[in-house]
Structures are given as C-alpha cells and as structure tokens.
Amino acid sequence: MSPSPVAASNVDPVILQYALTLEHLENAFYKKALSMWPQQAFLDAGFSDKFYDQLKYIAHDEEGHVVYLEAGLKAAGAIPVATCEYTFPMTTPQDFVKLASVVEGLGVSAYLGAAGFITSKAYLTAAGSILVTEALHQSATRGAVGEIPMANVFGTPLGLNAVYSIASVFITHCPTTNMALPVMAYPSLALVSGSPSAPGALIDLLPKTTPIGSFYVTFVSGLDIVAVKPQSLKDGMVMAIVPPMLQGQSYAFLTADNSGNLTDVNILAGPAIIEVTPDSPTFDTSITK
C-alpha cells in the first residue's frame, strides 16, 4: 500500500525495529491497565473471570513478543529500540478493553502491511507467527465489548506510516538513543460521529487541516479499498457515506484522488478508525452436496 521505506538490503532489521516499537507499546499498555485495576474491578465492570485470565495471557504474549524481537535484533548485530513513555486514554476497565480491541486490530494491520517488505523467509515466518497471536487477541477483546470478532473475511493491511500515525498518538517520548525509524505521521483525521457505523450510513470526519481543492474519502477494510466523493464539507467537517464493503475495524483517509493508491503523496490526512457492524452472514450450504 506504500513503497518500501528503506533499501531492500537493509529493510529487515528496520522492520524488526518497527515491530518492536509497536510491541513495546502494547506491552506497556496491558501492564499499565492490569496494574491500575484489580480483577474485581473488571468483574464489577461486567467482564468475566475467564476474560480477565485471557487479559493476563495477552499481557504475557506481548512481553514474549518484545523478548523475541529484542533477541532477534541482537543476533543480527543491531541495538534494539527501548521502550518509550506513553499515555493511554482510559479511566475505566471498559475504556481499556474497548481501546485494547482497537490496538490489537492495529497490530494485525501493522504486521499484514509490513509483510510485503520482509525479504527473509525466516523473518517472514516469525512475523506471521506473531500476527496469528495478535489476531487471537483482537478476537478476544472484540468479543468482550460486544463486537463481532470475525467481522471481515480478511484482515486489513496498513502501510507503515498509516500505522505509525495512529500509534504515535500514544507515544509521548522515546529515548534519544533509539534508532530513528523511517516513518512519519500523516495529518490527523478524527471520526466525530458515526461509530459504530453501518454500510450506507453517514459519518463525520474532522481533519486537522481542511484540504484545499478537490479530494476524496478513501476507505480501507479487509482487502478492499474504495474512494468516494465527500457528501459535504462545512466548517472543516467532512461528511461521507460508508461504502457497502466496510466490515469490522476499518479505516478512512482523505486522499488527493480516487485511485485507491495509498501512497504518501496521495494521502492528505488519516487514518481515522471506523467500526462498522457487518451484515448478517450468508453462505451457500449446497457446497456440501
């Protein structure tokens, strides 16, 4: 969905550092929440003992991902990036679990989007292995907040800069000794109203800077990318109709054209995260005959 950020000969260690940056964030996120609220707080919030145990397993997994990636980078002769300082918008266990479902969805999109850049088959297998675990985390947390875990037939890949645009909101400071990653954040795009949404519904998007001239709202969901003309632009607010292909955790960008090419030069703002309730599932039972 975007060009490789570095030369192919150097890309694998950079992708590992990028992945470690995200895993540090997830690791800190779960440990922060589980240190803020005891088990009883989650039970009082309506979550089960079983789900609380799942959260502890997820925290264990995220720590394991950090340890694994650090070891891989050291074996490759690189100095792993250290953990940063973060801020997470959560004041209740419900806030945390809702945000966890989004963060895990972002993790899935990050590994899917980075997979095409990895040149080593061994690294690609390792990334796929972590991706599977992140998808399990996403399913558990989505189910806990009443969303359909398997809302889309496919996972949704995102480019490195798109993922960083969302993740960087939580990062307040990183050690100056950390490797400078070749990523940048796009101008922000906030979903103001319309979540959870549905195909055909109207949503309001607020870009940090109002685009000049013509532009499109480009939606990404699963392997589908669809650009639509905004319904209106008033007082900096962009109104758009949700296309029928959106299902589950999806993303919206403002783009310069309707080509569906989510390159740095084409993206004006985003991504905004949009949760879209899927239609009732259909399938052909005649295939069993």
N, C-alpha and C positions, 0 to 999 in steps of 0.2 A: 504493500500500500504506500510505501515511500522508499526512496533509494537508500542503499546501504550507507550508514553514517561514516564508515571508515573504509580504507582499502581492504580488500579481501584477505590479504596476507596477515592483517592484524585484527581482524574482526572478532575472532572467537574470544580472546581474553577480554575485549571490550564488552561483548555481550554478557560474559560471566559477571563482570563488574556491575553492569546494568541490572542483571538479575539479582545480584547480591544486594544492591541498593534497595530494590523493592522488597526483598526478603527481610532485610533489616527493619524496614517499615512495618511489615506485617508482624514480625516477631515482637517489636516494641508495642504494637497496637494491642495484641492479645494479652501480653504480660501486664500492660497498663490496666486493662479492664479487669482482669482476674485479680489484680492486687487492689483495685478500687472497691469491688463488690464481692462479698462472700456468697457462698452457694445459696443461702437463704434469700438474699436479695433477688436472685434470678427466679427462685421459686415463687416469691411474692409477686414478681412481675409476670407470672403466668407460664414460665418455662419449666420443663420437667427435669427431674434428676438425671434422666438419661441424656437430655440435651446438654446439661451442664457438664456431664462427663465427656460428651463429644467436644465441647469447647476446650477442655483440658487436653484432649488428644490433638486438636488442631494446634494449640499452643506448642505442644511437643513437636508436631510436624514442622512448624515454622522455624523453631530453633534448629531442628535437624537439617533443614534446607540451608540455613546460614552456615552451620558447621561444615556441611558437604561442599558448598561453593567456596568457602574460605580455603578448605584443604585443596580443592582443585586448582585454585588460583596460585596458591603457594607452590604446588607441584609444577605449575607452568612457569615458575620464576617471577610471578607478579606479587605485588603487595596488595592484599585485599582492602577494599574500601571499608572504613569503620562505620559504626552506626552513627546516625545524626541525632539531632534533637527534633522532637515532633510536637504537634498539637492536634488533638482529635476532638471534633465537635460532638461530645457525648456527655450527658449529665445523668442518664439512667441506663439500666441494663437493656431496656428496649432500644434506646438510641444506639447503643453499642452493637447489638445484634443486627439491627437494620443496616448500620454502616458496614458491619462485617460482610453482609451479603453483597454489598457494592464493592468493597475492597477485594473480596475473593473473585468476583466477576472480572474486576480489572486485572487481577493476577492471571486469570485464564487468558484474557485478551492479550496481555503482555507476552506470555510465552508463545501463544499462537503467532502473534505478529513478528516476533524475533526469530522464529524457527527458520524462516527462509534465508536469513543471513548467516546461519551457522554452517561452517564448512566441514567441521569434524563430525564424522558419523557417531563417534563415542559421545561427544558433547551433545549432539542432537538427541541421542537416546536418553541421556541424563535429563535434558530439558523436557523431553516428552514424559519421562517418569514423574518429574515434579509437576508438570501440567495436569496429569491424571489426579494427583493428590489435591491440587488446588481446585479442580472441578468437583471433587467429593466435598471439599469444604464449602464451596459455593452451594451445592445442592442442600447440604445440611442447614446452612444458615438461611437460605431462601425458604425452605420448608418451615423453618421455625417462625418466620414472620408472615406466613400465610401466602407466600408466592409459589407459583408452580416451579418446582426445581428444574424440570426438563422442559422449559417453556419454548425452546427453539430446537429445531432439528440439528443445527450446527452451533459450534462455538463461534464467537465473534473476534476475529483478529484485529488488532490495532497497531499502528506504527509506533516506533519508539518515542517520538515527540508527542504523539497524542496521549500515550500512557503517562509520560512524564508531566504533561500539562495538568493531569488530574492529581497524580501523586505529589507533585511539588507543592500543592496547597497545604499538605500536612507537614511539610518539612520547613522548620524554622531556621535551622543552622546545621551545617556539616563541617567536620574538621577540615582545616585548610590543607592538611596533609593528604586528604583523599584525592585520588585521580580525578581529573576533570573529565567528566563524561561528555561525549559529543552529542548532547541533546539540548533541546530548548523547549520552553513552554510557549504555546500559542496564546494569543489574547483570549481572555476568558469569555465563556458563554454560559449563562445561568438559565436553568429551567425555572421560570417563575410560577407557572401554573400548568396543571395537566398531568399530574403523576399520582397514582398510576394512570396511564392513559390507555387508549384503545385505537385500533385502526379506524381512520376516518374522523377522529376527534381533533379538535383544535388545541394547540399548545402555544404558550407564550414564552419566547426566548429573549433574554436581555444580554446583548454583547457589551463588553467593556467600552468598546468604541463603535459607534454606528458606522457601518460600511458606507462608502461613497460610491454612487453609481449602482449598476445592476449587480445582483448577487443571488445565490441560491441557498436553500437549506438542504444539505446532503445528509441523509440518514444511513446509518450502518447497523445491520442486525444480522447475525449469522454470517453467511457468505454473500448477502445481498447488500448492494449499495444503490440507493435511489436518490436522485436530486429533484427537488420540487421548487417551484417559484413560491416565495412567501405570499400569504394572503394579504398581509398589510404590514406597514412599518409606520408606527406612530409613537412619538415621544421616545424614540430609541428602542421601542419594544417591537420584536418581530413575531408575527403570528403565522403559524404554518399548520397544515393538515398532516396528521400522521399517516404515512402510506400503509397499505394493507399488508406489506411483507414484514413489518416490525413485530417481533415477539420477544418477550423477556427483556433482560437488560440490554438496551440498545443505546446508540449514541447519535448526536446531531452536531454537525459542523455548519458554519457559514462558509461558502466557497465562492470563488470568483466565476465559476462556470458550472455547467450541469454535466460535465464529462464523467463524473464519478471517480476521477483521479485525485486521490487524497495525498497530494504532494505538498511540500512546504510552500511553494509559490502559489498554490491554489487555495490553501486553507487561510481564511480570514479570521476565524475565531472558532473556539471549541476545544475539545468536545463537551457538550452537555450530556449528562446521563439521563436517560428516559426509561422508565419501567413501563412496559406495555403488556397488559394482560392478554394472553393468547386466546384465540377462538377455541371452542371445544374440539378435541382431536377427532379426526376421521381416518379410517383405514379400510382397505379392501380385504374382507375376510375370504373372498373367493380364491385368494392365493394359496389357501390351504387345501383346495380341492385337487 
